[in-house]
Amino acid sequence: MSSTASGKNGTWRNWGGNVAARPAREVTPASVEELSAAVRAAAEDGLKVKAVGTGHSFTSIAATDGVLIRPRLLTGIRHIDREAGTVTVLAGTPLKRLNTALAREGLSLTNMGDIMEQTVSGATSTGTHGTGRDSASIAAQIKALELVTADGSVLTCSEKENPEIFAAARIGLGALGVVTAITFAVEPLFLLHAREEPMPLDRVLAEFDELWAENEHFEFYWFPHTGSTNTKRNNRSAGPERPVSPLKGWFEDEFLSNGVFQAANWVGRAVPAAIPSIARVSSRALSARTYTDIPYKVFTSPRRVRFVEMEYAVPRAALVDTLRELKAMVDRSPLRISFPVEVRTAPADDITLSTASGRDSAYIAVHMFRGTPYQRYFTAAERIFTAHEGRPHWGKVHTRDAEYFAGVYPRFGEFTALRDRLDPDRLFQNDYLRRVLGS
Ligand SMILES: Cc1cc2nc3c(=O)[nH]c(=O)nc-3n(C[C@H](O)[C@H](O)[C@H](O)COP(=O)(O)OP(=O)(O)OC[C@H]3O[C@@H](n4cnc5c(N)ncnc54)[C@H](O)[C@@H]3O)c2cc1C
């Protein structure tokens, strides 16, 4: 997957191609000192500041017409503390680089999302998550953070140091300062046994509580216009390591999941009436398989087919009803959906604006192929999600505002009060933050 945020003609674009911005200037600091100086200079020039990662958010959360801070030179591991079980990494490091460097050291994060193209700071700032019964988002694995605040000073926080900042800044939405380094909890490298298997949707929904309870990481993809899903169960294993063979991996993860899927989406975009038939074929294309490998090779896979996405977290107990309502909506509508709906879970965590803050959660993600109108589908889906007190992923399409968030996040006021303290002049403001946090 190529880098997304292209600087062509001074225009910045996100990966999904649905957000563009023209920053007044771009800086690529090579040190924390250079970054502090860039923040001070922007304030003196009356410009807003926005640090970006790799532009993998579908919302305009990373867009700015002020100073765009690029992460490219603030990368790499600063320190590994084996005794404490932590790694401190510079904020612009891509997750891919972190995962491979950790594996070489015999270490790993505990849980991760579907891809590893994002930067560590971009991924954590929006609450990027995978699926887990006991282990939560990437931000929930943070032990300490270093950030440059609006006055250019460097601040560190952890459970012990500035704990009220730590509570919020792990998922800071880019609103509290520019993160310069993150300390993550790591553990000795382990093996995961993956079991991927098609299963009827009715069975998944009837047995969802057991499937969730019996597996450390359970998720499934439901194919709209069908009653079929692909399920994935990942559990720790004593080995032996049995990776997917390179040829099989190429055929299933590249050729079928990306190449053929891309072609199927082109056909679907040109002839929407063909989508239900394509969905039936797609849902049968991937057969059952099992393999055992190190965590990042099991959790993540390449996603080359470009799409736009909305994802909401609902209380886990509301998952089955919410999904049944989503299916009923699709079945009775003229919508034609060529992308599967992804369902994952997370345990409650203690981060102020985490989508799983204080509540056991299930995530439902809806996608549309890039270039296909998505508003009708997403609007109808969002109506269902919000009726279940859903909390949208901060980096994925949604239409909610500060008033809504004050209702679904008990600690919303805590976050905005901290922002008032750390960024009274709104140096890090953009249109998105004005909408979701208020001015
Ligand atoms: C193909 C694809 C797959 C995805 N899979 C998942 C998934 O499995 N699970 C999931 O939860 N999400 C997923 N996402 C969403 C993605 O993980 C998030 O949108 C993430 O925030 C993107 O990271 P990024 O590095 O591209 O950051 P950007 O999108 O560039 O920025 C995101 C936010 O981080 C802020 N930020 C970046 N760097 C800093 C910094 N140094 N200091 C302060 N703020 C900063 C930006 O200002 C912005 O607010 C996926 C997205 C795509 C396109």
The ligand as a MOL file (V3000), in Angstrom:
LIG
                    3D

  0  0  0     0  0            999 V3000
M  V30 BEGIN CTAB
M  V30 COUNTS 53 58 0 0 0
M  V30 BEGIN ATOM
M  V30 1 C -7.3040 0.2290 4.8630 0
M  V30 2 C -7.6100 0.7280 6.2570 0
M  V30 3 C -7.7110 -0.1950 7.2900 0
M  V30 4 C -8.0040 0.2460 8.5900 0
M  V30 5 N -8.1230 -0.6860 9.5850 0
M  V30 6 C -8.4790 -0.2900 10.8240 0
M  V30 7 C -8.6570 -1.2310 11.8740 0
M  V30 8 O -8.4700 -2.4360 11.6960 0
M  V30 9 N -9.0720 -0.7680 13.0820 0
M  V30 10 C -9.3180 0.5500 13.3140 0
M  V30 11 O -9.7190 0.9050 14.4110 0
M  V30 12 N -9.1120 1.4810 12.3540 0
M  V30 13 C -8.7080 1.0880 11.1240 0
M  V30 14 N -8.5030 2.0290 10.1450 0
M  V30 15 C -8.5510 3.4540 10.5200 0
M  V30 16 C -7.1480 3.9900 10.8650 0
M  V30 17 O -6.4490 3.0960 11.6760 0
M  V30 18 C -7.2700 5.3100 11.6330 0
M  V30 19 O -7.9970 6.2320 10.9150 0
M  V30 20 C -5.8850 5.8840 12.0170 0
M  V30 21 O -6.0900 7.0420 12.7990 0
M  V30 22 C -5.0350 6.2440 10.8140 0
M  V30 23 O -3.7060 6.4610 11.2100 0
M  V30 24 P -2.7580 7.4370 10.3760 0
M  V30 25 O -1.3560 7.2320 10.8010 0
M  V30 26 O -3.0400 7.3160 8.9380 0
M  V30 27 O -3.2510 8.8490 10.9190 0
M  V30 28 P -3.9970 10.0580 10.1710 0
M  V30 29 O -5.2580 9.5510 9.5930 0
M  V30 30 O -3.0440 10.7620 9.2840 0
M  V30 31 O -4.3510 10.9760 11.4270 0
M  V30 32 C -5.2850 10.5830 12.3640 0
M  V30 33 C -5.3090 11.5250 13.5500 0
M  V30 34 O -4.0930 11.3870 14.2710 0
M  V30 35 C -3.5640 12.6670 14.5100 0
M  V30 36 N -2.1240 12.5520 14.6250 0
M  V30 37 C -1.2690 11.9510 13.7670 0
M  V30 38 N -0.0150 12.0890 14.2340 0
M  V30 39 C -0.0860 12.7860 15.3820 0
M  V30 40 C 0.8630 13.2330 16.3360 0
M  V30 41 N 2.1660 13.0100 16.1890 0
M  V30 42 N 0.4110 13.9160 17.4150 0
M  V30 43 C -0.9010 14.1750 17.5850 0
M  V30 44 N -1.8460 13.7740 16.7180 0
M  V30 45 C -1.4320 13.0780 15.6430 0
M  V30 46 C -3.9980 13.4860 13.3200 0
M  V30 47 O -3.9340 14.8690 13.6010 0
M  V30 48 C -5.4160 13.0080 13.1970 0
M  V30 49 O -6.1990 13.6450 14.1500 0
M  V30 50 C -8.2060 1.6380 8.8470 0
M  V30 51 C -8.0940 2.5580 7.8100 0
M  V30 52 C -7.7980 2.1130 6.5210 0
M  V30 53 C -7.6930 3.0980 5.4090 0
M  V30 END ATOM
M  V30 BEGIN BOND
M  V30 1 1 1 2
M  V30 2 1 2 3
M  V30 3 2 2 52
M  V30 4 2 3 4
M  V30 5 1 4 5
M  V30 6 1 4 50
M  V30 7 2 5 6
M  V30 8 1 6 7
M  V30 9 1 6 13
M  V30 10 2 7 8
M  V30 11 1 7 9
M  V30 12 1 9 10
M  V30 13 2 10 11
M  V30 14 1 10 12
M  V30 15 2 12 13
M  V30 16 1 13 14
M  V30 17 1 14 15
M  V30 18 1 14 50
M  V30 19 1 15 16
M  V30 20 1 16 17
M  V30 21 1 16 18
M  V30 22 1 18 19
M  V30 23 1 18 20
M  V30 24 1 20 21
M  V30 25 1 20 22
M  V30 26 1 22 23
M  V30 27 1 23 24
M  V30 28 2 24 25
M  V30 29 1 24 26
M  V30 30 1 24 27
M  V30 31 1 27 28
M  V30 32 2 28 29
M  V30 33 1 28 30
M  V30 34 1 28 31
M  V30 35 1 31 32
M  V30 36 1 32 33
M  V30 37 1 33 34
M  V30 38 1 33 48
M  V30 39 1 34 35
M  V30 40 1 35 36
M  V30 41 1 35 46
M  V30 42 1 36 37
M  V30 43 1 36 45
M  V30 44 2 37 38
M  V30 45 1 38 39
M  V30 46 1 39 40
M  V30 47 2 39 45
M  V30 48 1 40 41
M  V30 49 2 40 42
M  V30 50 1 42 43
M  V30 51 2 43 44
M  V30 52 1 44 45
M  V30 53 1 46 47
M  V30 54 1 46 48
M  V30 55 1 48 49
M  V30 56 2 50 51
M  V30 57 1 51 52
M  V30 58 1 52 53
M  V30 END BOND
M  V30 END CTAB
M  END
